[in-house]
Amino acid sequence: QVQVEESGGGLVQAGGSLRLSCAASTRTFSTYTMGWFRQAPGKEREFVARISWSTGNPYYADSVKGRFTISRDNAKNTVYLQMNSLKPEDTAVYYCNGNRYGINYWGQGTQVIVSA
């Protein structure tokens, strides 16, 4: 069973930045596609970004493109989400996701609150 754990959430003013981290407990981290999702109050969980295990290519939701950057450090079994130019609508619980062979592993989430 793979465990993933997020950290780095918090309260920030609009226009500010945060960096989320997600550590995974697996020796085969480099074979997992890693991603970030978020869920705002009263809304469904939505895709934010992911990074391919094979190419390292990132993919982003249109709503965060140009503001967020996903990256991974396979030596540290960690994926990051650098969030810049934050907006109040980015307020949500952010979840880390690891996927391999169609099996998803989720973290408990970390809260991000962006004040206007």
SEPAGU-89152 format. One record per residue (C-alpha): residue number from 0; chain; x, y, z. Coordinates in nm, 4 decimals, always signed. Layout:
REM residues N
     n   chain          u          v          w
   NUM       A          X          Y          Z
...
***
This chain:
REM residues 116
     n   chain          u          v          w
     0       A    +0.0000    +0.0000    +0.0000
     1       A    +0.1453    +0.3329    -0.1082
     2       A    +0.0974    +0.6280    +0.1222
     3       A    +0.1163    +0.9869    +0.0066
     4       A    +0.1274    +1.2825    +0.2404
     5       A    +0.0819    +1.6468    +0.1529
     6       A    +0.2266    +1.9474    +0.3303
     7       A    +0.2683    +2.3181    +0.2736
     8       A    -0.0857    +2.4483    +0.2780
     9       A    -0.1862    +2.7595    +0.4629
    10       A    -0.3353    +3.1054    +0.4483
    11       A    -0.2049    +3.3542    +0.1931
    12       A    -0.3201    +3.6831    +0.0494
    13       A    -0.4299    +3.7107    -0.3108
    14       A    -0.1291    +3.7505    -0.5356
    15       A    +0.0905    +3.5521    -0.3014
    16       A    +0.2613    +3.2172    -0.3399
    17       A    +0.2693    +2.8783    -0.1723
    18       A    +0.4551    +2.5585    -0.2420
    19       A    +0.2899    +2.2285    -0.1694
    20       A    +0.4885    +1.9106    -0.1232
    21       A    +0.3823    +1.5497    -0.1413
    22       A    +0.5970    +1.2652    -0.0196
    23       A    +0.5235    +0.9096    -0.1278
    24       A    +0.6214    +0.5935    +0.0566
    25       A    +0.7331    +0.3754    -0.2290
    26       A    +1.0667    +0.2689    -0.3728
    27       A    +0.9161    +0.2788    -0.7200
    28       A    +0.8096    +0.6437    -0.7050
    29       A    +0.9675    +0.7142    -1.0426
    30       A    +0.7127    +0.4837    -1.2093
    31       A    +0.4119    +0.6737    -1.0775
    32       A    +0.2354    +0.9547    -1.2546
    33       A    +0.1883    +1.2125    -0.9820
    34       A    -0.0781    +1.4768    -0.9720
    35       A    -0.2617    +1.7367    -0.7727
    36       A    -0.6360    +1.7782    -0.7402
    37       A    -0.8396    +2.0200    -0.5352
    38       A    -1.1839    +2.0425    -0.3849
    39       A    -1.3461    +2.3684    -0.2924
    40       A    -1.6388    +2.3831    -0.0473
    41       A    -1.9564    +2.2643    -0.2132
    42       A    -1.7786    +2.1594    -0.5309
    43       A    -1.6506    +1.8379    -0.6789
    44       A    -1.2856    +1.7457    -0.6745
    45       A    -1.1107    +1.8768    -0.9832
    46       A    -0.7841    +1.8144    -1.1621
    47       A    -0.5107    +2.0736    -1.1143
    48       A    -0.1888    +1.9317    -1.2560
    49       A    -0.0011    +1.6103    -1.3177
    50       A    +0.3474    +1.5093    -1.4200
    51       A    +0.4245    +1.2038    -1.6269
    52       A    +0.6430    +0.9304    -1.4828
    53       A    +0.7955    +0.8512    -1.8205
    54       A    +0.8603    +1.1879    -1.9830
    55       A    +0.8390    +1.4266    -1.6918
    56       A    +0.6007    +1.6368    -1.8992
    57       A    +0.3551    +1.8446    -1.6978
    58       A    -0.0124    +1.8986    -1.7698
    59       A    -0.2292    +2.1690    -1.6193
    60       A    -0.5894    +2.2675    -1.5849
    61       A    -0.6622    +2.5813    -1.7812
    62       A    -0.7526    +2.7616    -1.4603
    63       A    -0.3982    +2.7339    -1.3240
    64       A    -0.1890    +2.7343    -1.6403
    65       A    +0.0823    +2.9973    -1.6232
    66       A    +0.0493    +3.0341    -1.2462
    67       A    +0.1182    +2.6862    -1.1070
    68       A    +0.4169    +2.4636    -1.1701
    69       A    +0.4347    +2.0938    -1.0910
    70       A    +0.7687    +1.9223    -1.0509
    71       A    +0.9087    +1.6039    -0.9051
    72       A    +1.2239    +1.4865    -0.7358
    73       A    +1.2462    +1.1109    -0.7804
    74       A    +1.5459    +1.0891    -0.5483
    75       A    +1.3301    +1.2294    -0.2672
    76       A    +1.0063    +1.0525    -0.3663
    77       A    +0.8438    +1.3939    -0.3666
    78       A    +0.6259    +1.5970    -0.5994
    79       A    +0.5785    +1.9702    -0.5642
    80       A    +0.3210    +2.2246    -0.6670
    81       A    +0.4479    +2.5814    -0.6826
    82       A    +0.1507    +2.8148    -0.6779
    83       A    +0.2018    +3.1778    -0.7741
    84       A    -0.0369    +3.4676    -0.8287
    85       A    -0.2909    +3.2973    -0.6084
    86       A    -0.6525    +3.3987    -0.6340
    87       A    -0.9388    +3.3599    -0.3853
    88       A    -1.0915    +3.1034    -0.6196
    89       A    -0.7864    +2.8830    -0.5605
    90       A    -0.9094    +2.8270    -0.2065
    91       A    -0.9592    +2.4534    -0.1624
    92       A    -0.8267    +2.1389    -0.0067
    93       A    -0.5444    +2.0184    -0.2281
    94       A    -0.4927    +1.6449    -0.2688
    95       A    -0.1897    +1.4624    -0.3946
    96       A    -0.2482    +1.1668    -0.6239
    97       A    -0.0216    +0.8872    -0.7314
    98       A    -0.1226    +0.6609    -1.0165
    99       A    +0.0281    +0.3472    -1.1562
   100       A    -0.1439    +0.0806    -1.3627
   101       A    -0.4718    +0.2636    -1.3169
   102       A    -0.4609    +0.2401    -0.9387
   103       A    -0.4927    +0.5695    -0.7529
   104       A    -0.3436    +0.6591    -0.4190
   105       A    -0.4609    +0.9704    -0.2385
   106       A    -0.3338    +1.1786    +0.0448
   107       A    -0.5464    +1.3317    +0.3187
   108       A    -0.5247    +1.6770    +0.1682
   109       A    -0.3851    +2.0115    +0.2726
   110       A    -0.5921    +2.3269    +0.3063
   111       A    -0.5105    +2.6358    +0.1021
   112       A    -0.6964    +2.9560    +0.1799
   113       A    -0.6447    +3.2646    -0.0326
   114       A    -0.7822    +3.5840    +0.1149
   115       A    -0.8932    +3.8730    -0.1018
***
